[in-house]
Amino acid sequence: MVNLVSHCKRAGVACYLLAATWLLCFSGLAGAQCPVRNSEAATNPGQSDTSQGEPLLPESGLLTNDSYTNLYFGFTFKLPIPLHGHHLMLPIRLPGEHALLAIGFQEGQHYGTLVVTAGGHREEDDKRMTPEQAQQLEDKIARSKGEVVPERRLDYTPPPVHLKRVDRHSGEVRGTQYSARIRDYTVRFTVQTNDKSFLEKARNSITTLSIFCADDTGRFFTTDGKSFMPEGTPTTGPTIPTAVVDDSIRSRPAEHTIPAPGFNAGVLQSSGLAFSYALPMGWTVMPTPPDLIADDAKDELDRRLSYLWKACTRTWLQAAGGKGAALTLRVLDQSCLGLPFPASASDTLSAESLGQYLQMLGHFGTIKSNHMIHPGGRLFVVYDGTVAEGQSVDSLAHRDVQTVAVTRYNKLIFAWRWSAPTASALALIPASRATFGDNLPVAVAPSMSTSRTSSPP
């Protein structure tokens, strides 16, 4: 997994000085935008026509190992590097901002990233107005109600899409950003690298992207009317889609979907979810602190992530064993967080993506590897990594080793996290049993990581 922040740390001050030199030019994108197909689309360009009647998200797309297609904005292009092993995770976005794609690589001292984002939509920006600005807009709309607005022709074809290109460099670190106005959003393709070959490949991928359209039945076609069949695995971008975050924070579904469990004679039980888990013998239940909104949030984005965590998750159990071993059982609302989950043991991309999402949420430490197992016929994704626990004598956070076992049940994600000061202490944590509905109990423990059915990607 490539860490975007670490790039700048390795590259030094040059990485932060890229904005020092901006060279502006324009390049046209071959092909025209799609004609407006019906009156609804003519008056409401932010909506998407689909055969199911549900609007697409700006993040809705398709991925293959060598291509990316965005279904909302209607473009597709070849990736400059294979997707496998190069898929990046980004933090959640602020309201009105959308992350569409993020890929990158690091080979020795060479690295490169390509990030595609969208924002600047008028209606979304209006939602971020201050009360005074909102009142000014309402007054302006009221004054214009008597004006005659010309009717828009349904066969109107917007002008061709143009990519605005900006280059920047400082030392060996170079970057290029292309931007275009599509469907009332500003879509940006940002490349940053110290590798000349990657820079040229990324530039070529963007400038040769193809535009396609959709008709009222959800069929796709090129701008010259030829049928087009986009390919790939569905994706909603390199982080939780902005609309999902907004809706989750507003509705707080975990309050209803994840009922508080009971605990009796060493067994945690949830009758509402038909689930039980027996704590390992000799372990002590610890008080479970409430998930509070971060008072020490670094910025608005950190605070927003804190609100999302509280809206979508519940910590059911914290327990302590011998020799510094610890256990936390959390339940996460999968749809609330927009989390992927593998459909089978061969779905390594979803397993890798889920691990990146969990790490981004900030409550699962650093994840270094993953694999999938089928104990009792139930699919688990098991992650190995490290987690900061306590303070060492030199005031630096001590890194415990950890194993995280994740499974899906009743549209929820159940995540056990065991940690210990050493790998040998982690391996000594005994197995205990979890029961899902009427199925036979399943043994869960850090030792699950030794029963591999799929190698880490």
ZITA-V562032 format. One line per field, one symbol per residue. phi: phi as a letter, one per 30 degrees, with the letter a starting at -180 (. if undefined). A space follows every 10 residues. Layout:
phi: ???
This chain:
phi: .dcdddeddd dideddcddd bcccabbdce jcddddcadd ddcbddcbdb ddicdddedd abbcdbbbbc dddibbaddd beddibdccc ddcdeicbcc abbabbbidc aabbbcbbai dedddddcdd eddddddddd dddcddddcd ddddcdcdde dccccbcbaa iddbbbbcbb cbhicccccc cbaccddded ddededdcdc cbbbcdcjdc addcjddbcd bkdebbjdad eedddedddd chdddcdbdd dcbbhibdbb ddchbbbcde eidcdcecdd dcdddcedad dddddddddd dbbbcdabbb cdhidbbbcb bbddddcidd addadcdddd dddddddddd dibbicccab abbbdiicdc ccccabbdbi bddcicddcd dbbccbbcah ibccbcbcba dbdddddddd dbccccicdd ecdbaededd cdcaded
